[in-house]
Amino acid sequence: MTASEPSAGAVDPRLLEILVCPVTKGPLRYDREAGELVSEKAGLAYPVRDGIPIMLPDEARKLPV
């Protein structure tokens, strides 16, 4: 692994720059501790498994209101 590669389970920063919420098409925030991509606008948190964002609304966790 080189310095430019993400560690195991981490999301590539270049990927984070282009990903958007599939529901709102808005920005996502990476929550490293929870291992999720969070869409504040949609109120959803998409899981990241083995460094791969699972961008399916059915797989997302609803955020508490």
N, C-alpha and C positions, 0 to 999 in steps of 0.2 A: 504494500500500500504506500502510495506517495503522499506528500503533504497536501496535494490538491484533491485527493480522494476522500470521501466521507468515511468515518469509521463505521463498523458493522452496525446496522440498525439506524444510522443517521440518514437524513435526507440530504441529497446533493443540493447545495445552495443555488446552483444554476437552475435546477428544477424548480425550486421554490419561487424563483423570479418569474417563471412563466405560468405556474399553476394558478387557477382561479376556482372558486366554488362552482360546481356544476349546476347548482340551483339558482344562485343570484348573479353569477359571473363576476362576483366581487373578489376582493383580496382575501388571502388566507394568512393566518399567523401560525407559526410552528411552535407548539408547546413541547419542548424537548422532554420535560419530566414525564408528561402523560403519554408522549409518543403519538401525538395527534396534530392534525392540521385543523385549525379552528376558523370557522366562518362566523364572525359576530353577527353579521347581517341576517344570515339564515338561522342562527341559533343552533348550529350543528358542529360536531367535531368528528372529522374523518380519521380513522385509524391509520397508522403507519406500521406495516408489518415487514420486518427484515429490510427496512430502508425503502419499501415500496408503498407509496400512498394509495390507499383504497378509496377511490373517489366516487363511490356509489352511495347515493342518498339512503338506500336501504341498509347500508352497513354503518352509517353515521350514528353517533350518539347525540341525542337531543340535549342541549345545554340547559341547565336550570334557569328559570326566569328570574 
